[in-house]
Amino acid sequence: MRLSRVLQVSKALLDPSRSIGQIPGRMANYGDIMVADAMQELFSEFNVIDCDLNRLTHAFDRFVGLHRVFRYASLGVVDPDFVKHVHRLRPHSPLLDPSHINRWVACLRKFPFVAVRGVESKRILHEFGFDNAEVIGDPALHFARPRVLPKHRRKRIGINLSQHSHFWNNSQAKVTVAYTQLIRTLLKEQWTITLFSTISEDRCLAEEICRNAYSDRVHLHTRMLDPNSWLNAVEGLDVFLGVKLHSVITAFCVYTPAIMVGYQPKCLDFMRTMGMERLHFRRPRHRLAGGTRVHFSPSQPSSLSMMTLMVSSANSSGPFKTSRSCSTFSALGSCSTSGGLLLLRPSGLVSLRP
């Protein structure tokens, strides 16, 4: 937190009901940029303050107390089962400290309003003894378009892939192999494919796949960090298949049928909250609607057939009609007028005291 930010927060003490503190994520990531832009628009009449997690922020919290300024919290919830899973695969990855969890439960009880992204986040907090969380959806759903454009089913698909971050079963390479096979199959079936990346590291992978496809029907979306460009591009597609959460949320915002590759628990959290769990799958097994369990191994033809079938099914469905409205932020918007709001990223949940 720079000195100018300290002055901003100090002034916010005089009028906390008009101030919002945001601990931002990695701003070279499409998803973080989309969320930050949504926050700016949602609370344009408020004083939005970016509070970077550094020594000055911690010192300010220690001597003044951020809780005196920001009275509401919107949280990202870490799934303890996934943390343990990653630790088993990579022993150097830290486990959750039970004392930190207990401190945060105690901290959350001091807030009159705690908002989370989805039903799974609420369930996890409940298991830790906190029952006062409200599900409001992902902030990026603010960009849901007011109109639904018809889908002409011209076999236009957008694909977001990734080989970075933690995956269930450390399956980055196998998911990439499955995607490469799927692209070959779709080209044989005369699909036009646009590849989307959310971070620069994955842009290199998309470029490589694009080069190796040797087809003028495989394109690369170049404006990687521009939410409006993403929304326009995905709106013109018939189907979207994505790994990263906010690539799929973009499809929801423009009512393009979307399939989520559940690389982390937050993907299921979102799809289940929106009533679209049937279009979510992950390794090592996928549960279809009706409870049928299908083993999923991306390097095998069976999984290729499954993904091809899901793409075909999504393409035949027309514009998305979810069981939950994309306009899920009315509760947060109404409560924010009566008190300050503190927005925390998961990485900061054990760093600031109440």
Secondary structure, DSSP 8 states (H G I E B T S, - for coil): --HHHHHHHHHHTT-GGGEEEE----TTSHHHHHHHHHHHHHTTTSEEEE--SSHHHHHHHHHT-GGGT--EEEE----HHHHHHHHHH-TTS----HHHHHHHHHHHTT-SEEEESSHHHHHHHHHTT---EEE---GGGGG--SS--------EEEEE----S--GGG-HHHHHHHHHHHHHHHHHTT-EEEEE-SSHHHHHHHHHHHHHH--TTEEE---TT-HHHHHHHHHT-SEEEESSHHHHHHHHHTT--EEEE-SSHHHHHHHHHTT-GGGEE-SSEEE-TTS-EEE--TTSHHHHHHHHHHHHHHHHT-S---SS-S---HHHHHHGGGS-EEE--GGGTTTS--
